[in-house]
C-alpha cells in the first residue's frame, strides 16, 4: 500500500510526486508515455526551441533594415529539428525515472485504470494507494471532417519527430499552438496555409488578433478564416475543401484544441464524478471521493502548464498538512509565443465592458511606437492595454502585444495579485530604456486622462 499514488508524470504530477517523496511519503508515480508529460515532450519545450531557431532565421533575413548586408541563407531543417530534440532530451533527463529515483519516487511505466476506489491496474500489475492524484493531462482533439479518419496527420505530439520540415503544410485550427507553429515553419521556409472556422486566437483581445493576422500575412502565411473544412483527401498531396476553395499541401497539422485525457482511467469503477470536460473537483482539488484528487488539464480548461503546477502545489499541501488550502483564485496569466508575443491576464476589453459598462471603466492603451526601447530595437508593432475601474484605477485586465510580452506582463500580474492600483505604477521607477516603460506610460495616463480630464470638465 502506497501513501500516495500519482497518475501522470507531467507538470502537475511531478510537483506532487517529488514533494510527497521528499516529505517522507511512500510515493508511486505512474506514466504511460514519456516522463515529463506533454509540456516537456510535445508542447512548451520543443515548440519554443523551434520558435527560437525560426527567430534567428527571421532576424538574419531582416538584417538589412539594420544596415547589415547578408547573402542568401541556407536553413537545414533537419539540424533544426535535431536541436529541438536535444533540448527536449536534456530537460527530460531531469524528470526521467532515474532522476526521480534520486528524489525517492518509485516509478511505474504503463496505463493506469481503476479496479476500485483504492486499487489500480497498471498493465498486469495491481497497486493500491491511501491517496490517489490524477494528473493525466490532455490530448489533441480531432474534429469530425469527412475523410480525416482515413488520413494521417500531425499534431503537437508527433510533428517534432520529423526528420525534415515539409515544403508546405496546412494547419487546421487557429489557436495558440497553430499560430506559433505556423509562423515558425513559415520563417523556416515552409509554405503555410492556416484554416480557422472562426478567427485566430478567439479568446484574445480583438486588437491583438489584428496585429497578429497582419504579421502572419506579411510573413507569407495564407489565412483562410471563417470557413469550416468540408472534406480532406490524401493522394499525392493533402487536399482540403474549404469555403468553396480547394487548397493543397504536402502535410497536414491538426491544432483544433485539446480534451482531458481520461478515457483509459475507468473512473466509474472508483465512483469519481467526471464529464467530457474534465474531472469534477472542489475548491481544494479533491474529487467526490475524499482520497482522490485531480489537477491540471485532467480537470478541464484552462490548459496551461503553470495552471497545473499551481494546482499541484495546493493539492500537495493538502496531502501533507492537517489543514486545507483552497486553489488559487488569482487571475491566470497566459502568453502566446508568436512574434510579437501576445500576453494577457484578467478580463479582456470586451468582457470588461460587458460586465461593468463603459462609464465605470478606464482603458489605457500605449502603442509600442511611443516607447523608446521599441524604437531602438525596431519592434514597434504592438501595444499595452490596461483595463481598470475608472476612479480607483484597480486593474481588472491587461493585454500586451510585443517583444517579451510574457515577461512584461508579470508587472501587471504582481499588481493585480497585491491589489496595487495602476496609478501607483506611475511612481515605480523603471530602468530606462526598457520595454516595461510602456506600462509606466499607461499608468501616467491615469493622471493625464482621467484625473486631469475630470478637473478640466469641472472648470
C-alpha positions in Angstrom: 0.0 0.0 0.0 1.5 3.3 -1.1 0.8 6.5 0.8 0.3 8.4 -2.4 -0.1 7.3 -6.0 0.2 9.9 -8.7 -1.1 9.1 -12.2 0.7 11.2 -14.8 4.3 12.4 -14.8 3.7 15.8 -16.4 4.0 19.2 -14.7 1.4 18.7 -12.0 2.2 15.1 -11.3 5.9 15.7 -10.9 5.3 18.5 -8.4 3.2 16.3 -6.2 5.3 13.1 -6.5 8.6 14.8 -5.8 7.2 16.9 -3.0 5.5 13.9 -1.3 8.6 11.7 -1.5 10.8 14.5 -0.1 8.3 14.7 2.8 8.8 11.0 3.5 5.7 9.6 1.9 5.9 6.3 0.1 5.1 7.5 -3.4 4.4 5.9 -6.7 4.4 7.8 -10.0 2.7 6.1 -13.0 3.2 7.3 -16.6 2.1 5.6 -19.8 4.1 7.8 -22.1 7.2 9.9 -21.8 8.1 11.2 -18.3 7.9 15.0 -18.3 4.5 14.9 -19.9 3.1 17.0 -22.7 5.0 20.2 -22.0 8.5 18.7 -21.9 8.0 16.3 -24.8 5.4 17.7 -27.2 4.4 21.2 -26.1 6.2 24.1 -24.5 9.8 22.9 -24.7 10.0 21.6 -28.3 7.8 24.4 -29.7 9.7 27.2 -28.0 13.0 25.6 -29.2 11.7 25.5 -32.8 10.5 29.1 -32.4 14.0 30.2 -31.3 15.6 28.8 -34.4 12.9 30.4 -36.6 13.5 33.7 -34.8 17.2 33.5 -35.7 16.3 32.9 -39.4 13.9 35.8 -39.4 16.5 38.1 -37.8 19.1 37.3 -40.4 16.5 37.9 -43.2 15.6 41.2 -41.6 19.2 42.3 -41.1 19.2 44.8 -44.0 16.9 47.2 -42.2 19.7 47.5 -39.5 22.3 48.3 -42.2 23.7 44.8 -42.3 24.0 43.1 -45.7 23.7 39.3 -45.8 23.7 36.9 -48.7 21.2 34.0 -49.2 20.9 31.8 -46.2 20.6 28.0 -46.0 18.3 26.5 -43.4 19.0 22.9 -42.6 15.6 21.9 -41.1 17.0 18.5 -40.1 19.6 20.1 -37.9 16.9 22.5 -36.6 14.8 19.5 -35.5 17.8 17.7 -34.1 18.5 20.7 -31.9 14.9 20.7 -30.7 15.1 17.0 -29.7 18.5 17.5 -28.0 16.9 20.2 -25.8 13.9 18.0 -25.0 16.2 15.2 -24.1 18.3 17.5 -21.8 15.2 18.6 -19.9 13.6 15.2 -19.8 16.8 13.8 -18.2 15.9 15.8 -15.1 12.4 14.2 -15.0 13.1 10.6 -16.0 12.8 7.5 -13.7 16.5 7.6 -12.8 16.3 11.2 -11.8 13.1 10.7 -9.9 14.6 7.7 -8.0 17.2 10.1 -6.5 14.2 12.0 -5.0 12.8 8.9 -3.5 10.0 8.5 -6.1 9.2 5.0 -7.3 8.0 4.9 -10.9 5.9 2.5 -13.0 5.5 2.6 -16.8 2.1 1.8 -18.1 -1.6 2.7 -18.4 -3.4 3.1 -15.1 -7.1 2.1 -14.7 -9.1 1.9 -11.6 -10.3 -1.5 -10.2 -11.9 0.1 -7.2 -11.6 3.3 -5.2 -8.1 2.4 -3.9 -6.8 -0.1 -6.4 -5.3 0.4 -9.8 -4.3 -1.9 -12.6 -1.1 -0.8 -14.4 -0.8 -3.2 -17.3 -0.7 -6.6 -15.4 0.4 -5.0 -12.1 -2.0 -4.2 -9.3 -1.2 -1.3 -6.9 -3.1 0.2 -4.0 -2.9 3.7 -2.5 -4.2 5.5 0.5 -4.4 8.8 -1.5 -4.5 8.9 -5.3 -3.8 12.0 -7.5 -5.0 12.1 -11.2 -2.7 14.3 -13.3 -3.2 12.7 -16.7 -3.1 15.9 -18.8 -4.9 16.4 -22.1 -4.7 15.1 -25.7 -5.3 16.8 -29.1 -9.0 17.0 -30.1 -9.6 15.7 -33.7 -12.7 17.2 -35.3 -15.2 15.3 -37.4 -14.3 16.1 -41.1 -15.1 13.9 -44.0 -12.0 11.9 -45.0 -9.9 12.8 -41.9 -10.5 9.4 -40.3 -8.6 7.9 -43.2 -5.9 10.4 -43.4 -2.6 10.5 -41.4 -1.8 13.9 -39.9 0.4 15.7 -37.5 -0.4 17.1 -34.1 2.0 18.6 -31.5 2.5 15.0 -30.3 4.3 13.9 -33.4 5.4 16.9 -35.5 8.7 17.1 -33.7 9.6 13.6 -34.8 10.0 14.8 -38.4 13.4 14.4 -39.9 12.9 17.4 -42.2 10.2 20.1 -42.3 7.8 19.7 -45.3 7.8 22.1 -48.2 4.2 23.0 -47.5 1.7 22.4 -44.7 -1.9 23.1 -43.9 -2.8 24.0 -40.3 -6.4 23.3 -39.2 -7.2 25.5 -36.2 -6.2 29.0 -35.2 -5.4 28.6 -31.5 -2.0 29.3 -29.8 -0.3 26.1 -31.0 -1.3 26.5 -34.6 -0.4 30.2 -34.6 3.0 29.6 -33.0 4.0 26.7 -35.2 2.6 28.2 -38.5 4.7 31.3 -38.1 7.8 29.3 -37.1 7.5 26.9 -40.1 6.9 29.8 -42.5 10.1 31.5 -41.2 12.0 28.2 -41.7 10.9 28.0 -45.4 7.6 26.0 -45.3 4.7 27.3 -47.4 1.9 27.6 -44.8 -1.9 27.7 -45.1 -3.8 28.2 -41.8 -7.6 27.4 -41.8 -9.8 28.5 -38.9 -13.6 28.3 -38.9 -13.9 31.4 -36.8 -11.0 33.7 -36.0 -7.5 33.1 -34.8 -6.9 33.3 -31.1 -10.6 33.7 -30.5 -10.1 34.1 -26.7 -7.7 37.0 -27.0 -8.2 40.8 -27.5 -9.6 41.8 -30.9 -6.8 44.4 -31.4 -4.2 41.8 -30.6 -5.7 39.5 -33.2 -5.5 42.2 -35.8 -1.8 42.7 -35.2 -1.0 39.0 -35.4 -3.1 38.5 -38.5 -1.3 41.3 -40.3 2.1 39.9 -39.2 1.3 36.4 -40.3 0.1 37.5 -43.7 3.1 39.8 -44.1 5.4 36.8 -43.4 3.7 34.7 -46.1 1.2 32.7 -44.1 -2.0 32.3 -46.1 -5.1 32.7 -43.8 -8.5 31.2 -44.5 -10.8 32.4 -41.7 -14.5 32.0 -41.1 -14.9 28.8 -43.0 -15.1 25.2 -41.8 -13.3 22.4 -43.8 -15.8 20.1 -45.5 -13.6 17.3 -46.8 -10.0 16.1 -46.7 -8.3 13.8 -49.2 -4.8 12.4 -49.4 -3.5 11.4 -52.8 -0.1 12.6 -53.8 -0.7 15.7 -51.6 -3.3 16.7 -49.0 -6.4 18.3 -50.5 -8.8 20.3 -48.3 -12.1 21.6 -49.5 -13.0 24.8 -47.5 -15.4 27.6 -48.2 -15.7 27.0 -51.9 -11.9 26.7 -52.3 -9.6 23.8 -52.7 -6.2 24.1 -51.1 -3.3 21.6 -51.3 -0.1 20.9 -49.3 2.5 18.2 -48.5 1.5 17.8 -44.9 -1.5 18.4 -42.5 -1.4 19.6 -38.9 -4.4 19.4 -36.6 -4.5 22.1 -33.9 -8.2 22.3 -33.1 -8.0 22.3 -29.3 -7.5 19.7 -26.6 -9.5 17.4 -24.4 -8.8 15.9 -20.9 -7.1 12.6 -21.1 -9.4 10.4 -19.0 -10.8 7.5 -21.1 -8.4 4.8 -20.0 -8.8 5.6 -16.3 -12.1 3.7 -15.8 -13.2 6.4 -13.4 -16.6 4.9 -12.9 -15.0 1.9 -11.0 -13.7 4.5 -8.4 -17.1 6.3 -8.4 -15.4 9.5 -9.4 -17.6 12.2 -10.9 -16.4 13.4 -14.3 -17.7 14.8 -17.6 -16.2 15.1 -21.1 -14.8 18.5 -20.0 -12.8 17.1 -17.1 -12.9 15.6 -13.6 -15.1 17.4 -11.1 -13.1 18.8 -8.2 -13.9 21.1 -5.3 -12.0 24.3 -4.2 -9.3 22.1 -2.6 -8.6 20.0 -5.6 -10.5 17.0 -4.2 -13.0 14.8 -6.1 -16.2 13.5 -4.7 -14.0 10.7 -3.2 -12.1 12.2 -0.3 -8.9 10.3 -1.0 -8.8 11.0 -4.8 -7.6 14.3 -6.1 -7.1 15.8 -9.6 -5.0 18.6 -11.0 -4.2 20.3 -14.3 -5.7 19.5 -17.7 -7.5 16.5 -16.3 -9.9 18.9 -14.5 -10.6 20.9 -17.7 -9.7 24.3 -19.1 -7.6 26.3 -19.0 -4.9 24.0 -20.3 -1.7 25.7 -19.1 1.4 24.1 -17.5 1.6 26.9 -15.0 -2.0 26.3 -14.0 -1.3 22.6 -13.5 1.8 23.4 -11.4 -0.1 25.9 -9.3 -3.0 23.5 -8.6 -0.5 20.8 -7.8 1.2 22.9 -5.1 -2.1 23.4 -3.5 -3.0 19.7 -3.5 0.5 18.8 -2.3 0.0 20.9 0.8 -3.5 19.4 1.3 -2.0 15.9 1.2 0.8 16.7 3.7 -0.7 19.2 6.1 -3.6 18.8 8.6 -5.3 22.0 7.5 -6.6 22.6 3.9 -5.7 25.2 1.3 -8.0 26.4 -1.4 -6.9 26.6 -5.0 -5.8 30.0 -6.1 -8.4 32.3 -7.5 -5.9 34.9 -8.7 -6.1 35.8 -12.4 -4.2 33.4 -14.6 -1.6 35.0 -17.0 -1.2 33.5 -20.4 1.1 34.0 -23.3 1.1 33.0 -27.0 4.7 32.8 -28.2 4.2 34.3 -31.7 6.2 37.3 -32.8 5.0 39.6 -31.5 4.1 37.8 -28.3 0.5 38.2 -27.1 0.2 38.0 -23.3 -2.9 38.7 -21.2 -4.4 38.5 -17.8 -7.8 39.1 -16.3 -10.7 40.4 -18.3 -10.4 41.4 -22.0 -11.7 44.8 -23.0 -14.9 43.2 -24.5 -15.5 41.2 -21.3 -14.9 44.2 -19.0 -17.3 46.4 -21.0 -20.0 43.8 -20.8 -19.5 43.2 -17.1 -19.1 46.8 -15.8 -20.2 49.1 -18.6 -18.1 51.8 -20.3 -18.9 54.5 -17.6 -17.2 52.6 -14.8 -14.1 51.7 -16.7 -10.9 53.5 -17.9 -8.9 51.7 -20.6 -5.4 52.9 -21.2 -3.6 51.9 -24.4 0.0 52.8 -25.3 1.4 52.0 -28.8 4.8 50.5 -28.8 5.8 53.1 -31.4 5.8 55.6 -28.5 8.3 53.6 -26.4 12.0 54.4 -26.9 13.2 50.8 -26.3 10.9 49.6 -29.1 12.1 52.3 -31.4 15.8 51.3 -30.8 15.1 47.6 -31.4 12.8 48.1 -34.3 9.9 46.3 -32.7 7.1 48.9 -32.8 4.2 46.7 -33.8 2.0 46.1 -30.8 0.6 47.8 -27.7 0.0 47.7 -24.0 -3.7 47.9 -23.0 -4.6 48.0 -19.3 -8.3 47.9 -18.2 -9.1 49.5 -14.8 -12.0 50.5 -12.7 -12.2 54.2 -13.5 -11.6 56.2 -10.3 -9.7 53.6 -8.2 -7.5 52.5 -11.2 -7.8 49.0 -9.8 -6.5 46.7 -12.6 -9.0 44.1 -13.8 -7.3 43.1 -17.0 -4.5 43.7 -19.4 -3.2 42.7 -22.8 0.4 43.2 -24.1 1.4 42.6 -27.7 5.1 42.9 -28.4 8.6 41.5 -27.7 8.9 39.8 -24.3 5.2 40.4 -23.6 5.2 37.4 -21.2 7.9 38.9 -19.1 6.4 42.4 -19.2 3.0 41.0 -18.0 4.4 40.0 -14.7 4.5 43.6 -13.5 0.7 43.7 -14.1 0.3 40.3 -12.6 2.0 41.3 -9.5 0.0 44.5 -9.3 -3.2 42.5 -9.6 -2.1 39.9 -7.0 -1.2 42.6 -4.5 -4.2 44.7 -5.4 -1.9 47.6 -6.3 -3.8 50.2 -8.4 -2.4 51.3 -11.8 -1.8 54.8 -10.6 0.9 53.6 -8.2 2.9 52.1 -11.0 3.4 55.6 -12.3 5.6 56.2 -9.2 7.5 53.0 -9.7 11.0 53.7 -11.1 11.6 51.8 -14.3 15.1 51.5 -15.8 15.5 53.5 -19.0 15.1 52.4 -21.7 13.2 49.2 -21.1 10.2 47.6 -22.7 8.3 47.9 -19.4 8.3 51.7 -19.7 5.2 51.1 -21.8 3.4 50.1 -18.6 4.6 53.2 -16.8 3.3 55.3 -19.7 -0.1 53.6 -19.4 0.0 54.4 -15.7 0.8 58.0 -16.4 -2.4 58.2 -18.5 -4.5 57.8 -15.3 -3.2 61.3 -14.3 -3.4 62.9 -17.7 -6.6 61.4 -19.0 -8.7 60.5 -16.0 -7.9 62.9 -13.2 -6.9 66.0 -15.2 -9.7 65.3 -17.6 -12.2 65.4 -14.8 -10.8 68.8 -13.5 -10.9 70.3 -17.0 -14.6 69.3 -17.4 -15.4 70.9 -14.0 -13.6 74.1 -14.9 
